[in-house]
Amino acid sequence: MVSNFGMNKEVLEMGTIGFGANTENEWVDCLDSVINMSVIQRRSLGNNGRSVIMENFSQEIISNKLAEIYKKKAPL
């Protein structure tokens, strides 16, 4: 669960990885949902989340994106 705005919202939209909440009631509802999930459902959220992070935010992915930015801004 994360606050549902900014980068958190963008990441949540990348897959079925968790819940976004803004108000206290939404946080309680999200916690309740997670508590009532089966172990398999919770594990699936975790696995999906890891996949999203590895595919979009791993050190290799970020360093390649950064290298491309540098190449465009300071060509040899």
C-alpha positions in Angstrom: 0.0 0.0 0.0 1.2 3.5 -0.9 -0.2 7.0 -1.0 -2.0 7.1 -4.3 -0.4 10.1 -6.0 2.7 11.1 -8.0 5.2 8.3 -8.8 3.4 5.9 -6.5 0.3 6.2 -8.7 2.3 5.6 -11.8 3.9 2.5 -10.5 0.6 1.1 -9.3 -0.7 1.5 -12.9 2.1 -0.7 -14.2 0.5 -3.9 -12.9 -1.6 -5.6 -10.2 0.9 -4.9 -7.5 -0.9 -3.4 -4.6 -3.2 -0.6 -3.4 -3.2 3.1 -3.4 -4.8 5.0 -0.6 -5.2 8.7 0.3 -7.6 9.0 3.2 -7.5 7.2 6.5 -10.6 5.2 5.5 -9.0 4.1 2.3 -5.9 3.0 4.2 -8.1 1.0 6.6 -10.0 -0.5 3.6 -6.8 -1.5 1.8 -5.3 -3.0 5.0 -8.5 -5.0 5.4 -8.3 -6.2 1.8 -4.8 -7.4 2.3 -5.6 -9.1 5.6 -8.5 -10.9 4.0 -6.5 -12.1 0.9 -5.3 -15.6 0.7 -1.5 -16.3 1.0 -1.5 -17.0 -2.8 -3.1 -13.6 -3.6 -0.6 -11.8 -1.4 2.3 -13.7 -2.9 1.0 -12.9 -6.4 0.9 -9.1 -5.5 4.5 -9.4 -4.2 5.7 -11.3 -7.3 4.0 -8.9 -9.6 5.5 -6.0 -7.8 9.0 -7.4 -8.0 8.6 -8.0 -11.7 7.4 -4.4 -12.3 10.4 -3.1 -10.3 12.9 -5.3 -12.1 11.5 -4.5 -15.5 11.4 -0.7 -14.9 13.6 0.3 -12.1 16.5 -2.1 -11.7 20.0 -0.7 -11.5 20.7 -1.9 -15.1 17.5 -0.3 -16.5 18.1 3.0 -14.7 21.8 3.2 -15.6 20.9 2.5 -19.3 18.3 5.2 -19.3 20.7 7.6 -17.6 23.5 6.8 -20.1 21.1 7.6 -23.0 20.2 10.9 -21.4 24.0 11.8 -21.1 24.6 10.7 -24.7 21.9 13.0 -26.0 23.0 16.0 -23.9 26.7 15.6 -24.4 27.5 13.7 -27.6 31.1 12.7 -28.2 
